[in-house]
Amino acid sequence: MTPLKIKVAGYYELKISPDLTIAFAVMYGFKDGKNKDVYALMMYTPEKVFEFPIHEQLFKQWVDDGRVREITSDEAFAYIL
């Protein structure tokens, strides 16, 4: 199995704690220049939707910790509803 990598237009699920899981989508990313390896995430919670930047290294740490998995667009939509 290949290691999970962050990709633009991908949907993911992040386990914050045993009873809290958040879905997010990667909106866009920069591979060059001043903001190299920075991605914009849009997160969906039951209360609100928000966007913030993340470095690729933090995403890799989440994967290494087993806290993130890729999900389908249907699963992401279910979080919104």
C-alpha positions as a Python dict, from the first residue, in 0.01 Angstrom:
ca = {
    (1, 'M'): (0, 0, 0),
    (2, 'T'): (140, 338, -99),
    (3, 'P'): (162, 608, 167),
    (4, 'L'): (-120, 863, 168),
    (5, 'K'): (-23, 1198, 13),
    (6, 'I'): (-201, 1531, 20),
    (7, 'K'): (-353, 1628, -314),
    (8, 'V'): (-560, 1917, -441),
    (9, 'A'): (-932, 1830, -468),
    (10, 'G'): (-887, 1538, -227),
    (11, 'Y'): (-1127, 1471, 60),
    (12, 'Y'): (-996, 1348, 394),
    (13, 'E'): (-1115, 1259, 742),
    (14, 'L'): (-908, 1372, 1042),
    (15, 'K'): (-952, 1206, 1382),
    (16, 'I'): (-894, 1476, 1644),
    (17, 'S'): (-985, 1255, 1940),
    (18, 'P'): (-1166, 921, 1986),
    (19, 'D'): (-1503, 1097, 1976),
    (20, 'L'): (-1427, 1386, 1734),
    (21, 'T'): (-1367, 1342, 1361),
    (22, 'I'): (-1361, 1625, 1106),
    (23, 'A'): (-1383, 1607, 728),
    (24, 'F'): (-1182, 1840, 508),
    (25, 'A'): (-1108, 1907, 144),
    (26, 'V'): (-787, 2042, -9),
    (27, 'M'): (-885, 2348, -210),
    (28, 'Y'): (-549, 2448, -362),
    (29, 'G'): (-178, 2424, -299),
    (30, 'F'): (153, 2586, -382),
    (31, 'K'): (449, 2375, -494),
    (32, 'D'): (691, 2662, -567),
    (33, 'G'): (782, 3007, -443),
    (34, 'K'): (745, 3168, -102),
    (35, 'N'): (454, 2945, 7),
    (36, 'K'): (607, 2618, -112),
    (37, 'D'): (425, 2306, 11),
    (38, 'V'): (139, 2504, 169),
    (39, 'Y'): (-218, 2390, 104),
    (40, 'A'): (-554, 2550, 179),
    (41, 'L'): (-792, 2320, 363),
    (42, 'M'): (-1165, 2366, 394),
    (43, 'M'): (-1290, 2189, 707),
    (44, 'Y'): (-1647, 2086, 779),
    (45, 'T'): (-1781, 2066, 1134),
    (46, 'P'): (-2140, 2035, 1253),
    (47, 'E'): (-2134, 2404, 1356),
    (48, 'K'): (-1948, 2572, 1068),
    (49, 'V'): (-1721, 2553, 766),
    (50, 'F'): (-1382, 2725, 769),
    (51, 'E'): (-1063, 2747, 564),
    (52, 'F'): (-702, 2762, 677),
    (53, 'P'): (-350, 2690, 546),
    (54, 'I'): (-148, 2379, 631),
    (55, 'H'): (209, 2276, 554),
    (56, 'E'): (262, 1945, 380),
    (57, 'Q'): (485, 1833, 669),
    (58, 'L'): (195, 1858, 919),
    (59, 'F'): (-25, 1649, 689),
    (60, 'K'): (252, 1386, 673),
    (61, 'Q'): (266, 1385, 1053),
    (62, 'W'): (-110, 1323, 1071),
    (63, 'V'): (-71, 1031, 827),
    (64, 'D'): (221, 887, 1025),
    (65, 'D'): (11, 912, 1344),
    (66, 'G'): (-275, 726, 1171),
    (67, 'R'): (-514, 1017, 1221),
    (68, 'V'): (-612, 1085, 859),
    (69, 'R'): (-768, 880, 581),
    (70, 'E'): (-889, 965, 234),
    (71, 'I'): (-1267, 964, 189),
    (72, 'T'): (-1503, 992, -108),
    (73, 'S'): (-1698, 1302, -202),
    (74, 'D'): (-2017, 1126, -85),
    (75, 'E'): (-1869, 1073, 261),
    (76, 'A'): (-1760, 1440, 276),
    (77, 'F'): (-2111, 1545, 174),
    (78, 'A'): (-2254, 1339, 460),
    (79, 'Y'): (-2049, 1546, 707),
    (80, 'I'): (-2207, 1864, 574),
    (81, 'L'): (-2560, 1731, 609),
}
